[in-house]
Amino acid sequence: MSQNIAIKEKYPPGDFAIWIIIYVELITFGLLFLGYAFSRRADVALFNESQLMLNQTSGFINTLILVTSSYFVIKAVKSITSMSEESVAEANAKASKWLLLAIGCGVAFGFIKSAEFYHIFGEGIGLSTNKFFMFYIMLTAFHFMHVMLGSFILFVIYKKTKRVGYTFGDYSGIETGASYWHMVDLLWIVLFPLVYIIR
């Protein structure tokens, strides 16, 4: 039992390798955010005018979707980490339901973002249009790829819960995937107001 308590108190949760990846991703996005901020400062009028072409409503909806998905992932992880030796199957079943909801959110985000890309590109806008749209496309497309990868990771975890693959004291995999997903959510929470709202 003491060994199990030590596992539960492990920090940060999940595999150490995922945290190296997370830190690298945060640094990469941080540099892009700084580049955006400095470029905007050099030509505020251009950035403000270009920003008006974005659909703030879809951006806000996607923010709600990702925040909600993180809640579902938290519930899934809690279902697994709080299991007892007698409730392994039940815990995996609960986690699979929460994960399916989170995956649905990831798919919904992708659908809305794809529709936004379709509209932007349909207007003839691309990386070379101006600096605002260069950063907008780079940041949102890069983040979009992270959402798709994160959704795939959640799907892999979901399949494991369906096989009752997480056992008492052995659930590092779901914590690892959840950590990555929360990073994706955090990045969007910064990206959305920076690109869509701040003027």
N, C-alpha and C positions, 0 to 999 in steps of 0.2 A: 504493500500500500504506500509506503514512504517513497518507493521508486516512482509510483504513478503520480504522486504529489509533485515530485521534482520535475517530471515531464510537463505537468500542467503549468508550473511556474516558469517554464523556459521562456526566456526573452532575448531577442525578439522571436515571435512565433514562426514556425515553419523552418525550412532548410536555410542554412546560412547563405548558400549560393544565391537564393532569390533576393536577398537583401543587397548583395553586391550589384545585381541587375537593377534593382529598384533605385539604388543610389546613383548608378550611372545614368539611368533614365531621367531621374530628377535633375541631375546636373545638365543633361542635354536639353531638356525642356526649359530649364532655368536660363540657359544661355540664349535660347530662342526667344524667351519672354523678354530678356534684357535687350536683345537686338530689336525686337518689336518696339519696346518702350523708347529707345534712343531714336529709332527711325521716325516714330510718331512725333517725338518732340521737335524733330527737324522740319516737319511739314504737317502741323496739326490740322490745317484746313483740308488737305488732301485726304488724310485718314478719316476725319469726321464725315466728309462728303461720301467717301467710298463706303463707310460703315453703314450709311443709310440704305444701301442696297441689300444688306443682310436681313434675314428673317429672324428678328429677335424672339418672336413667339416660338418658333421651332427650337431655337437655342434654349429657351427657358424650359420648354417641355422636355427636352433631352436632359437638362439639368435635373429636373424632378425624377426622370426615369432612372438616371444613374444613382442618385441619392437613394431612391427606393430600392434599387438592385443591391446596393451595399447593405441595406437593412436586411434584405432576404439572405444575403451571404452570411451576415453576422448570426442570424437565426440558425442557418444550416450548421455553422461551425459550433455554435452553442449546443445544438442537438447532439453533436458528436462528442465534444469535449466533456459534457456533463453526464455521459452515459455511465452505467454501472455494468459489471460483468454479466448481469442477468438481462440487460436491456439493449444488447448490441444490435439485434435485428430491428427493434423498434426505433432506435436512434438513427440508424442508417435510412430507414423508411421516411422518417421525419425530415432528415437532411435532404433526401432526394427531392422531396416536394418543394422545399425552399429553394434548392438549387435550380429546379426547373423554372420557377418563377423568375429567378435572377437571370437565367439564360434568355427567357422571354423578353426581359427588359433589354438585354444586350442586342437581341434581334430587332426590337422596336427602335432602339437608338440608331442602329445601322440603317434601317429603312428610312427614318426621318432624315438622317444625315445624307443618305444617298439622294433623296429627293431634293435636298438643298443644293448638293453638288450639281445635280442635273439642271436645276434652274440657273445657277451661276454660270456653268459652262455653256448653257443654252443662250445666255446673253453675250457670248463671245468673250467672256472674261477668262484669263489664264494667268500663269505665273508672271508673264511679261507685261501685264496690263499696267500695274503700278506697284509700288512697294507695299501698300496695304494688302492688296490681293496676293502678292507673293507670300507675305507672312501668313495671311489667312489660310491660303491653300496648303502651305507647308505645315502649319500647326495643326489644322483640323484634319488633314489627310493622315498625318503621322499619328495623331491621336485615334483616328478612326481605325487604323491598322491595329493599334493596341487594344481597342475595344473588341475587334474581331478575334484577335489572339486570346484575349481574356475570356471571351465567350466559349472558345474552343477548350480552353483549360477547364472552365467550369463544367463543360459537357463531359470531359474525361473524368472529372471528379464525380459527376452525377452517375456515370456508368459504373464507377467503383462502388458507390453507395447502393446501387441496384443489386450488386453482387455481394452486398454486406461485407465490403472490403475493409472498412475501418473498424478496428476492434478497441477494446478497453486499453487505453494507454498507448495506442499506436494510431495516430491520426495526423502525423506531420504533413502529409500530402494535402489535406484539405486546408490546413492553416497556411501552407505555402501558396496555394492557389488563391486563397482569400486575400492574402497580403498583396499579391499582384493586382487583384481586382480593385482593392481599395486605393492603390496607387493610381490606377486608371481614373477612378472617380475623383480623387484629389486633383489630378491634373486638369480635369474638365472644370472643376469648381474654380480654379484659377483662370483657365483659358476663357471661359464664357464671359465673365465681366470684363476682362482685359480687352477682348476682341470685339464683343458684341455691344457692350454697355458704356464703358468709360469713354467720355468725350472731353 
